């Protein structure tokens, strides 16, 4: 019996009839709880069972049911290395108690479910839309919302009301009060409201932060996202499982092949199949190359933000060199599309091995040059050490994963904690930081590039022979020669393209270690050729929710340095 199954048994013993149902599918344990005991169960899971993280909240719409909506809480225990999905059924307009007092990540996750499904959360401190604009009418992920219906926004949303400014002024006055005070009382008129973004290169995408300044100090900040919300999850319901694949390229477009591989593995989990050893090894290679180029652009752009331009060329030239090989491999550069459900689009080209080995040597040369420039550079250290710091406890509560979590000193990496694609075969270390600040986030990514290089070389050294695709015509396209030479091949391709892969009914959460952290896909199938529900768990979403927490009390240059080190990718954030 797995740890997760034992956990379900303990919940039954503790809460009795409040546990309405329990089930297991494809290794995922789920419990359905009564709405009135939801917070009791969630609190018990956090405080007693060690579920430190609320990874995501996923809504599902079943219009024909009396209790129309399912709200799924995806919980993870890093200390005990187990997962659990807690489900509650609610009728339309029926409030669900907010979990924001248990996990800080619940704030944005609940706002998303409210925005896209209309499920209210009682006790939420700021329940308003988050991906759709403030003038949007209806709820886009309900099954009865037309996929073609867009809505324009005619006026901007002001994130600070007058009472917010008054409250901030009172807080600023209290901070400077005292017998030795040299600062007069702060009046609301003394504060300056300023926008950072969404149209500014320092924001690294269509991100907006509205800040209240007292002089040059940020008293309070609020963020707005959704500027490039592309309806990934709505489009997924209107396409076959295979047709969703190109949309994954456009999540984190700085490491597109990583997205491809993790999505393919998520659907394969729901199918109950495992790809060939050669396919697994190649996915590892392209995933680690994707991680390298993602870290390269993150670090080099972050260094430019704080004035260190020379480093950009040392790192970006290597990124361009790797892109040349990826372009030869799949025919495109930025939004690369290589993985397929059940395998890959094709095998490696003959010169791939030799080319990548040369580029990995170039990586180490560039890495060494940059470390010589920044490791003991006083300006770099002054701009990064202690800037945008977050504690490990806060990072876990906000839902941090990936380099931003490891920068706090926690050596959590899904490639080791929950190995997939054969990662257990490779020897590598998990770099960590100490203070969870901008310096640590940069240095963790610098160290991770070296570890990814090692994984790539190990995978090339022991790359197995054999096919890259499953020999299953219900999942993978037949060879072209069969299509051209037999009616069976023609019909097999026709059905897969037009009807899609017939994924058995059920639910599964597939996940992997993306460049920014845990990238997950909560897949719900009704047995047809397209997803009934596809919920993306983007690592950037919970990380950016903490941005205001990180920059309050800092100055604008610190806010820019902090943002670059978080590596927020708007395509992944907004979906």
C-alpha positions, 0 to 999 in steps of 0.5 A: 500500500502506497503512502497516499493510500495509507493517508486516505485510510487515516482520513476515513478514520479521522473524519468518518462520514465527511469523506464521501468517497475515495478512489485511485486511478493511474496512481493518483489518490482522490477523496471527495469531502463534504463542503461543510468539513472541507477546511477541517480536512484541508487543515488536518492535511496541512498540519498533521499529514505534512501537506505543505503545498497547495499546488493548484485548484482545478474547477470542472463543469458538469452542467447536467449534474445537480451539483454542477461544479467539482473543485479539486485541490491538488496537495503535495507533501514534500517532506513525506513525498506523497500527493493527494487530490481533495474534491468537493462538489458544489451547486451553482452559486454555492459558496466554498469556504476559502483556504487562503488562511491555510495556504497563501497560494489559495488566493490566486488559485481561488480567484482563477476558479471564480473567474473562469467558472463563477464558483464563489469562495466565502471568506476570500480577501479579494475575490475578483477576476484574474485572467479575464478583464474586469468588464468581462461578463460570464465565465469562460470555462463553463461548458455553455460559454461559446468558445468564439465569444470574445469581449473587449475591455474599454477602460483600465482597472485601478488596483488601488482605491482611495481607502487603500492609499489612506491606509498605506499612508497611516502605515507609513506614518507609524513606521517613521513615528517615535521620539527620534523621528526625522520624517513628518507624518505621511499624508495620502497626497505624499504618496505616488501611484506608479505603474510598472508595465505592462508595456516596459521591457524590464517587465519581461512580458505583459505584466503589470504592477501598480505600486504606492511610493513613499519617496523611492520606497515601495509601500504597497504593490498589486499586480495584474495579469491576463494581458495575453490570456490565450484560452489554452484550456478552453481551446483544449476542450475543442481539439483532439489530444494530439492537436493540443500539443502545439499549444504547449509550445506557447506556454513557456516558449523559452523551453518549449520542448520541455512543455511538449514532453511533460504534456505527452507524458501526462496523456500517456499516464491517462492512457496507461502506456510507457514510451520506448527506452530510446524515446525516454532518453531523447526526451531527457536530452531535449528537455535538459537542453531546453532547461539550459536555454531557458536558464541562459536567457533568464540569467543573461536578461536578469544581468542586463536589468542590473547593468551587466551587459557583457554577460548577455553576449557570453550566454546568449551566443550559447543559447543561439548555438543550441537553438540551431541544433533544435531547429535542425531537429524539428524545423522551428526555433522558438515554439518547437514541436517535437514530442508526440503522444506515444513517442516523438515526431521522428528520431535524431538526425545523424550529426546530433550527438557530435554537435551537442557535445561541442555545444556543451563544451561551449556552454562550460566556457561561457559559464566560466567567463560569466562566473569570473565577471559576477561571482565577486563583483561588488556591484552585482553583489550589492544589487542581488544579495538580500534583494527580493528574499523569501523564507522557505516557509513562505515559499512553500505556502505560496506554492514555489517550486523549481529554482525559486524554491531551491534558492531557499535551501530546499533540495526539492526536484521532481526529477529525483523526488518523483523520477520519470522518463528514466531520470533515476538512471542519471547522476546529478546534484540538486543545487540550492541556495541559502537566503532565497534572494535574487543572488541565490536564484541566479546562482542556482540557475547557473549551477543547474546548467552545469548539472543539465549538461552532465545529464545530456552527456550521460544520456548521449553516452548510453542512448539505447537503440530501438524505435522512438514510437510505440507500435500501437496504431490506436495511439501513434500514426502509422508509417507513411509507407503503410498509409500509401500502400494499404487501406488499413494504413489510410484508415488508421491515420484518418481516424487518429487525425479526425477523431483523435486518440480515444483516451479512456475515461478518467482523471490523472495529473501528469507533471514534471520538472519544468525550467521554472518548477513543477509544470502539471496537466490535470487531465479529465477524459470522458472517453472521447478523442478530446479532453473534457477538461485540461487544467494547466499548473504553470510554475510561474502562476504561484511564483508571481503571486508572491511578487508583491510580497517580495518587493514591498519595502524595497525600491524600484530598481530592487523590484526589477532585479527581483522580477528578472530572477523569478523568470516570469514567462507571460505565456505560461502565466496567462495561458 
